[in-house]
Amino acid sequence: MSSISIKAILQHHSKQLETALNLDSGSARIEVQCLLQAVLQANRAWLLTHPEHQLDDQQYARYAALFERRLLGEPVAYLLGEREFYGLNFKVSPATLIPRPDTELLVDLALQHIPQQGRCRVLDLGTGSGAIALSIAHARPNAEVVAVDTSTAALEIAQLNAQRLDLKSARFLQGDWFSALHDERFDIVVSNPPYIAAGDAHLARGDVRFEPRSALVSGAEGLDDIRRITAQAKAHLNPDGWLLFEHGYDQAAQVRALLQQAGFTAVFSARDLAGIERVSGGSSPASASKSKSALIHP
């Protein structure tokens, strides 16, 4: 094979990805850059300042194998085995959801209720890669964080991420939502549960096609797991505790109603950077005297 330069790869393969996967040109180029960075073990700055660098045969073979898999739709995060979230780098695998920027809002809101100093018990339900739990643990070193998932494979990834990030305050349990927790109580319960309806057309599109269905789908309306969490959460919340979770783009009103029916107070929904109501939550009844206006929600 004749040598090929970084510049040529970026020009030709970015266009191929753009067409094959219906990506915008900027996203396609970034994805090709990410694959090249992984193969060349170089950062983006080096890549941009060495456009004429030519890949040798072995390097190009590794790159081409990754690129062909991406052309078939396999997510870049799974190809590279990692994804950045909340300023940290997390290992991911097909056993875990891919952490997304929208979910950082859930971490932001949780941190509003966790003191910089002092103890606080935090529970992350359906932790997957551990991105939410470990981002909280990293930002609040004094917090005691417990992360739960039903998947052994996902918990292995989460524990690996905790080790890599040297976050010893996180504890991991296998179980179905609250089942492994017995009578434990927490100050904050967070979750990014399955919330896609079983018949949703989005399940056949994009990266979602490759992600674990059990972490995506939750009954005919997409609300089965949110109902279960909402119904059971008060038994595991301390007085003035908070329940916060991510949900679908069109589910905020239904989720607020579920929280109110379960007796939560100060119920709210917060919007993500796209202006979509992405996270909802409420406080355990003991904090009914607190004013919602005293809280900051984007």
VEXZAFI-872835 format. One record per residue (C-alpha): residue number from 1; residue in one letter; z, y, x. Coordinates in pm, whole numbers, plus 50000, padded with zeros to 5 digits. Layout:
N
{resi:NUM	resn:a	pz:Z	py:Y	px:X}
...
REM end
This chain:
298
{resi:1	resn:m	pz:50000	py:50000	px:50000}
{resi:2	resn:s	pz:49918	py:50347	px:50131}
{resi:3	resn:s	pz:50215	py:50583	px:50158}
{resi:4	resn:i	pz:50291	py:50816	px:49870}
{resi:5	resn:s	pz:50485	py:51140	px:49882}
{resi:6	resn:i	pz:50774	py:51264	px:49672}
{resi:7	resn:k	pz:50550	py:51546	px:49547}
{resi:8	resn:a	pz:50281	py:51305	px:49427}
{resi:9	resn:i	pz:50531	py:51079	px:49254}
{resi:10	resn:l	pz:50688	py:51372	px:49072}
{resi:11	resn:q	pz:50351	py:51503	px:48959}
{resi:12	resn:h	pz:50204	py:51178	px:48832}
{resi:13	resn:h	pz:50504	py:50983	px:48710}
{resi:14	resn:s	pz:50672	py:51274	px:48532}
{resi:15	resn:k	pz:50359	py:51309	px:48320}
{resi:16	resn:q	pz:50353	py:50934	px:48251}
{resi:17	resn:l	pz:50715	py:50935	px:48134}
{resi:18	resn:e	pz:50659	py:51245	px:47924}
{resi:19	resn:t	pz:50373	py:51073	px:47739}
{resi:20	resn:a	pz:50521	py:50723	px:47714}
{resi:21	resn:l	pz:50867	py:50826	px:47590}
{resi:22	resn:n	pz:50786	py:51156	px:47418}
{resi:23	resn:l	pz:51007	py:51352	px:47656}
{resi:24	resn:d	pz:50981	py:51720	px:47735}
{resi:25	resn:s	pz:50835	py:51792	px:48077}
{resi:26	resn:g	pz:51165	py:51909	px:48226}
{resi:27	resn:s	pz:51355	py:51597	px:48121}
{resi:28	resn:a	pz:51080	py:51368	px:48245}
{resi:29	resn:r	pz:51079	py:51535	px:48587}
{resi:30	resn:i	pz:51458	py:51517	px:48615}
{resi:31	resn:e	pz:51450	py:51146	px:48534}
{resi:32	resn:v	pz:51193	py:51076	px:48808}
{resi:33	resn:q	pz:51405	py:51279	px:49048}
{resi:34	resn:c	pz:51710	py:51071	px:48958}
{resi:35	resn:l	pz:51526	py:50747	px:49033}
{resi:36	resn:l	pz:51401	py:50884	px:49364}
{resi:37	resn:q	pz:51750	py:51003	px:49459}
{resi:38	resn:a	pz:51890	py:50656	px:49396}
{resi:39	resn:v	pz:51623	py:50482	px:49603}
{resi:40	resn:l	pz:51626	py:50732	px:49890}
{resi:41	resn:q	pz:52006	py:50781	px:49880}
{resi:42	resn:a	pz:51947	py:51154	px:49885}
{resi:43	resn:n	pz:52072	py:51444	px:49678}
{resi:44	resn:r	pz:51852	py:51665	px:49461}
{resi:45	resn:a	pz:51854	py:51952	px:49711}
{resi:46	resn:w	pz:51711	py:51725	px:49984}
{resi:47	resn:l	pz:51449	py:51595	px:49744}
{resi:48	resn:l	pz:51332	py:51946	px:49653}
{resi:49	resn:t	pz:51314	py:52060	px:50016}
{resi:50	resn:h	pz:51120	py:51754	px:50138}
{resi:51	resn:p	pz:50829	py:51722	px:49891}
{resi:52	resn:e	pz:50594	py:51580	px:50157}
{resi:53	resn:h	pz:50830	py:51298	px:50256}
{resi:54	resn:q	pz:50655	py:50967	px:50210}
{resi:55	resn:l	pz:50825	py:50653	px:50081}
{resi:56	resn:d	pz:50777	py:50340	px:50289}
{resi:57	resn:d	pz:50660	py:50020	px:50120}
{resi:58	resn:q	pz:51010	py:49886	px:50060}
{resi:59	resn:q	pz:51135	py:50211	px:49913}
{resi:60	resn:y	pz:50834	py:50247	px:49687}
{resi:61	resn:a	pz:50868	py:49890	px:49564}
{resi:62	resn:r	pz:51230	py:49956	px:49461}
{resi:63	resn:y	pz:51135	py:50284	px:49299}
{resi:64	resn:a	pz:50835	py:50134	px:49116}
{resi:65	resn:a	pz:51051	py:49856	px:48970}
{resi:66	resn:l	pz:51294	py:50112	px:48828}
{resi:67	resn:f	pz:51015	py:50334	px:48700}
{resi:68	resn:e	pz:50844	py:50048	px:48515}
{resi:69	resn:r	pz:51171	py:49961	px:48342}
{resi:70	resn:r	pz:51213	py:50325	px:48241}
{resi:71	resn:l	pz:50858	py:50333	px:48104}
{resi:72	resn:l	pz:50965	py:50053	px:47870}
{resi:73	resn:g	pz:51249	py:50271	px:47746}
{resi:74	resn:e	pz:51548	py:50137	px:47939}
{resi:75	resn:p	pz:51798	py:50423	px:47981}
{resi:76	resn:v	pz:51825	py:50588	px:48321}
{resi:77	resn:a	pz:52204	py:50552	px:48304}
{resi:78	resn:y	pz:52171	py:50173	px:48286}
{resi:79	resn:l	pz:51904	py:50166	px:48557}
{resi:80	resn:l	pz:52129	py:50357	px:48795}
{resi:81	resn:g	pz:52455	py:50214	px:48664}
{resi:82	resn:e	pz:52624	py:50552	px:48632}
{resi:83	resn:r	pz:52642	py:50874	px:48430}
{resi:84	resn:e	pz:52817	py:51207	px:48481}
{resi:85	resn:f	pz:53066	py:51313	px:48212}
{resi:86	resn:y	pz:53314	py:51600	px:48213}
{resi:87	resn:g	pz:53245	py:51665	px:48581}
{resi:88	resn:l	pz:53321	py:51305	px:48681}
{resi:89	resn:n	pz:53091	py:51018	px:48771}
{resi:90	resn:f	pz:53133	py:50702	px:48560}
{resi:91	resn:k	pz:52998	py:50355	px:48609}
{resi:92	resn:v	pz:52823	py:50229	px:48296}
{resi:93	resn:s	pz:52656	py:49905	px:48192}
{resi:94	resn:p	pz:52479	py:49766	px:47884}
{resi:95	resn:a	pz:52829	py:49663	px:47769}
{resi:96	resn:t	pz:52924	py:50029	px:47723}
{resi:97	resn:l	pz:52785	py:50330	px:47542}
{resi:98	resn:i	pz:52626	py:50594	px:47763}
{resi:99	resn:p	pz:52857	py:50899	px:47780}
{resi:100	resn:r	pz:52688	py:51203	px:47631}
{resi:101	resn:p	pz:52752	py:51578	px:47669}
{resi:102	resn:d	pz:52828	py:51615	px:47296}
{resi:103	resn:t	pz:53137	py:51396	px:47340}
{resi:104	resn:e	pz:53286	py:51642	px:47591}
{resi:105	resn:l	pz:53388	py:51848	px:47286}
{resi:106	resn:l	pz:53631	py:51570	px:47190}
{resi:107	resn:v	pz:53793	py:51594	px:47535}
{resi:108	resn:d	pz:53811	py:51975	px:47510}
{resi:109	resn:l	pz:53990	py:51957	px:47176}
{resi:110	resn:a	pz:54231	py:51688	px:47293}
{resi:111	resn:l	pz:54325	py:51892	px:47599}
{resi:112	resn:q	pz:54418	py:52186	px:47375}
{resi:113	resn:h	pz:54706	py:51976	px:47242}
{resi:114	resn:i	pz:54819	py:51825	px:47573}
{resi:115	resn:p	pz:55054	py:52039	px:47786}
{resi:116	resn:q	pz:54964	py:52106	px:48148}
{resi:117	resn:q	pz:55314	py:51995	px:48242}
{resi:118	resn:g	pz:55547	py:51754	px:48067}
{resi:119	resn:r	pz:55490	py:51416	px:47910}
{resi:120	resn:c	pz:55238	py:51335	px:47643}
{resi:121	resn:r	pz:55118	py:50997	px:47515}
{resi:122	resn:v	pz:54744	py:50972	px:47449}
{resi:123	resn:l	pz:54554	py:50683	px:47291}
{resi:124	resn:d	pz:54176	py:50638	px:47321}
{resi:125	resn:l	pz:54037	py:50387	px:47070}
{resi:126	resn:g	pz:53711	py:50213	px:47162}
{resi:127	resn:t	pz:53720	py:50339	px:47518}
{resi:128	resn:g	pz:53396	py:50178	px:47644}
{resi:129	resn:s	pz:53338	py:50304	px:47997}
{resi:130	resn:g	pz:53669	py:50492	px:47980}
{resi:131	resn:a	pz:53493	py:50829	px:47998}
{resi:132	resn:i	pz:53712	py:51002	px:47736}
{resi:133	resn:a	pz:54044	py:50848	px:47841}
{resi:134	resn:l	pz:53989	py:50900	px:48212}
{resi:135	resn:s	pz:53859	py:51255	px:48171}
{resi:136	resn:i	pz:54183	py:51335	px:47988}
{resi:137	resn:a	pz:54391	py:51155	px:48251}
{resi:138	resn:h	pz:54213	py:51347	px:48527}
{resi:139	resn:a	pz:54271	py:51684	px:48359}
{resi:140	resn:r	pz:54633	py:51607	px:48262}
{resi:141	resn:p	pz:54789	py:51395	px:48540}
{resi:142	resn:n	pz:55129	py:51388	px:48366}
{resi:143	resn:a	pz:54991	py:51237	px:48045}
{resi:144	resn:e	pz:55037	py:50868	px:47973}
{resi:145	resn:v	pz:54694	py:50744	px:47861}
{resi:146	resn:v	pz:54633	py:50412	px:47686}
{resi:147	resn:a	pz:54275	py:50295	px:47632}
{resi:148	resn:v	pz:54177	py:50015	px:47391}
{resi:149	resn:d	pz:53855	py:49823	px:47338}
{resi:150	resn:t	pz:53758	py:49490	px:47184}
{resi:151	resn:s	pz:53505	py:49417	px:47459}
{resi:152	resn:t	pz:53626	py:49244	px:47776}
{resi:153	resn:a	pz:53309	py:49354	px:47958}
{resi:154	resn:a	pz:53361	py:49717	px:47859}
{resi:155	resn:l	pz:53726	py:49711	px:47968}
{resi:156	resn:e	pz:53623	py:49576	px:48307}
{resi:157	resn:i	pz:53394	py:49878	px:48352}
{resi:158	resn:a	pz:53669	py:50115	px:48234}
{resi:159	resn:q	pz:53921	py:49967	px:48476}
{resi:160	resn:l	pz:53668	py:49991	px:48759}
{resi:161	resn:n	pz:53619	py:50360	px:48676}
{resi:162	resn:a	pz:53995	py:50416	px:48680}
{resi:163	resn:q	pz:54014	py:50258	px:49025}
{resi:164	resn:r	pz:53721	py:50460	px:49157}
{resi:165	resn:l	pz:53873	py:50783	px:49027}
{resi:166	resn:d	pz:54221	py:50681	px:49149}
{resi:167	resn:l	pz:54372	py:50738	px:48804}
{resi:168	resn:k	pz:54677	py:50514	px:48795}
{resi:169	resn:s	pz:54829	py:50665	px:48479}
{resi:170	resn:a	pz:54578	py:50493	px:48247}
{resi:171	resn:r	pz:54665	py:50159	px:48084}
{resi:172	resn:f	pz:54403	py:49933	px:47926}
{resi:173	resn:l	pz:54445	py:49694	px:47634}
{resi:174	resn:q	pz:54208	py:49459	px:47456}
{resi:175	resn:g	pz:54223	py:49473	px:47079}
{resi:176	resn:d	pz:54065	py:49580	px:46752}
{resi:177	resn:w	pz:54166	py:49945	px:46706}
{resi:178	resn:f	pz:54548	py:49950	px:46669}
{resi:179	resn:s	pz:54601	py:49572	px:46669}
{resi:180	resn:a	pz:54722	py:49547	px:47032}
{resi:181	resn:l	pz:54966	py:49836	px:47004}
{resi:182	resn:h	pz:55242	py:49686	px:46787}
{resi:183	resn:d	pz:55482	py:49975	px:46711}
{resi:184	resn:e	pz:55374	py:50212	px:46991}
{resi:185	resn:r	pz:55336	py:50577	px:46896}
{resi:186	resn:f	pz:55135	py:50858	px:47050}
{resi:187	resn:d	pz:55108	py:51236	px:47047}
{resi:188	resn:i	pz:54726	py:51232	px:47044}
{resi:189	resn:v	pz:54485	py:50966	px:46920}
{resi:190	resn:v	pz:54119	py:51018	px:47011}
{resi:191	resn:s	pz:53816	py:50804	px:46939}
{resi:192	resn:n	pz:53438	py:50799	px:46955}
{resi:193	resn:p	pz:53403	py:50505	px:46715}
{resi:194	resn:p	pz:53087	py:50343	px:46577}
{resi:195	resn:y	pz:52954	py:50579	px:46310}
{resi:196	resn:i	pz:52585	py:50499	px:46255}
{resi:197	resn:a	pz:52477	py:50349	px:45923}
{resi:198	resn:a	pz:52336	py:49996	px:45951}
{resi:199	resn:g	pz:51994	py:50101	px:45821}
{resi:200	resn:d	pz:51960	py:50423	px:46021}
{resi:201	resn:a	pz:51613	py:50465	px:46173}
{resi:202	resn:h	pz:51764	py:50616	px:46489}
{resi:203	resn:l	pz:51878	py:50267	px:46594}
{resi:204	resn:a	pz:51516	py:50185	px:46678}
{resi:205	resn:r	pz:51460	py:50493	px:46892}
{resi:206	resn:g	pz:51537	py:50610	px:47244}
{resi:207	resn:d	pz:51833	py:50495	px:47452}
{resi:208	resn:v	pz:52021	py:50371	px:47145}
{resi:209	resn:r	pz:51793	py:50063	px:47135}
{resi:210	resn:f	pz:51958	py:49937	px:47453}
{resi:211	resn:e	pz:52320	py:50022	px:47378}
{resi:212	resn:p	pz:52570	py:49770	px:47232}
{resi:213	resn:r	pz:52518	py:49761	px:46856}
{resi:214	resn:s	pz:52885	py:49685	px:46796}
{resi:215	resn:a	pz:52969	py:50026	px:46945}
{resi:216	resn:l	pz:52716	py:50204	px:46724}
{resi:217	resn:v	pz:52700	py:50059	px:46374}
{resi:218	resn:s	pz:52978	py:50081	px:46116}
{resi:219	resn:g	pz:52873	py:49955	px:45774}
{resi:220	resn:a	pz:52624	py:50082	px:45519}
{resi:221	resn:e	pz:52739	py:50446	px:45544}
{resi:222	resn:g	pz:52852	py:50445	px:45907}
{resi:223	resn:l	pz:53210	py:50522	px:45801}
{resi:224	resn:d	pz:53381	py:50182	px:45794}
{resi:225	resn:d	pz:53560	py:50221	px:46128}
{resi:226	resn:i	pz:53651	py:50585	px:46069}
{resi:227	resn:r	pz:53813	py:50478	px:45740}
{resi:228	resn:r	pz:54015	py:50210	px:45920}
{resi:229	resn:i	pz:54129	py:50443	px:46197}
{resi:230	resn:t	pz:54224	py:50717	px:45952}
{resi:231	resn:a	pz:54420	py:50477	px:45730}
{resi:232	resn:q	pz:54615	py:50324	px:46020}
{resi:233	resn:a	pz:54664	py:50622	px:46253}
{resi:234	resn:k	pz:54977	py:50777	px:46097}
{resi:235	resn:a	pz:55177	py:50463	px:46175}
{resi:236	resn:h	pz:55103	py:50524	px:46544}
{resi:237	resn:l	pz:55141	py:50902	px:46562}
{resi:238	resn:n	pz:55455	py:51090	px:46661}
{resi:239	resn:p	pz:55567	py:51387	px:46448}
{resi:240	resn:d	pz:55319	py:51672	px:46500}
{resi:241	resn:g	pz:55069	py:51424	px:46644}
{resi:242	resn:w	pz:54693	py:51473	px:46620}
{resi:243	resn:l	pz:54405	py:51242	px:46532}
{resi:244	resn:l	pz:54065	py:51353	px:46665}
{resi:245	resn:f	pz:53735	py:51170	px:46657}
{resi:246	resn:e	pz:53363	py:51215	px:46698}
{resi:247	resn:h	pz:53133	py:51138	px:46405}
{resi:248	resn:g	pz:52771	py:51170	px:46294}
{resi:249	resn:y	pz:52587	py:51497	px:46252}
{resi:250	resn:d	pz:52603	py:51477	px:45871}
{resi:251	resn:q	pz:52945	py:51316	px:45822}
{resi:252	resn:a	pz:53190	py:51605	px:45873}
{resi:253	resn:a	pz:53261	py:51674	px:45505}
{resi:254	resn:q	pz:53320	py:51305	px:45431}
{resi:255	resn:v	pz:53546	py:51267	px:45734}
{resi:256	resn:r	pz:53753	py:51572	px:45640}
{resi:257	resn:a	pz:53796	py:51426	px:45292}
{resi:258	resn:l	pz:53916	py:51094	px:45441}
{resi:259	resn:l	pz:54170	py:51276	px:45658}
{resi:260	resn:q	pz:54300	py:51478	px:45366}
{resi:261	resn:q	pz:54327	py:51170	px:45144}
{resi:262	resn:a	pz:54531	py:51000	px:45419}
{resi:263	resn:g	pz:54777	py:51291	px:45418}
{resi:264	resn:f	pz:54670	py:51471	px:45736}
{resi:265	resn:t	pz:54718	py:51847	px:45750}
{resi:266	resn:a	pz:54536	py:52131	px:45929}
{resi:267	resn:v	pz:54219	py:51927	px:45886}
{resi:268	resn:f	pz:53919	py:52080	px:46065}
{resi:269	resn:s	pz:53574	py:52014	px:46204}
{resi:270	resn:a	pz:53446	py:52161	px:46532}
{resi:271	resn:r	pz:53086	py:52231	px:46629}
{resi:272	resn:d	pz:52914	py:52114	px:46946}
{resi:273	resn:l	pz:52685	py:52328	px:47163}
{resi:274	resn:a	pz:52399	py:52268	px:46920}
{resi:275	resn:g	pz:52605	py:52407	px:46633}
{resi:276	resn:i	pz:52654	py:52064	px:46471}
{resi:277	resn:e	pz:52994	py:51966	px:46331}
{resi:278	resn:r	pz:53056	py:51684	px:46578}
{resi:279	resn:v	pz:53435	py:51632	px:46592}
{resi:280	resn:s	pz:53692	py:51633	px:46312}
{resi:281	resn:g	pz:54066	py:51590	px:46315}
{resi:282	resn:g	pz:54399	py:51657	px:46157}
{resi:283	resn:s	pz:54770	py:51664	px:46222}
{resi:284	resn:s	pz:55032	py:51415	px:46108}
{resi:285	resn:p	pz:55222	py:51537	px:45800}
{resi:286	resn:a	pz:55532	py:51636	px:45996}
{resi:287	resn:s	pz:55344	py:51939	px:46128}
{resi:288	resn:a	pz:55245	py:52076	px:45787}
{resi:289	resn:s	pz:55418	py:52404	px:45867}
{resi:290	resn:k	pz:55181	py:52474	px:46154}
{resi:291	resn:s	pz:54910	py:52725	px:46080}
{resi:292	resn:k	pz:54554	py:52610	px:46132}
{resi:293	resn:s	pz:54469	py:52964	px:46238}
{resi:294	resn:a	pz:54693	py:52923	px:46541}
{resi:295	resn:l	pz:54465	py:52655	px:46680}
{resi:296	resn:i	pz:54146	py:52719	px:46875}
{resi:297	resn:h	pz:53844	py:52520	px:46767}
{resi:298	resn:p	pz:53490	py:52596	px:46884}
REM end
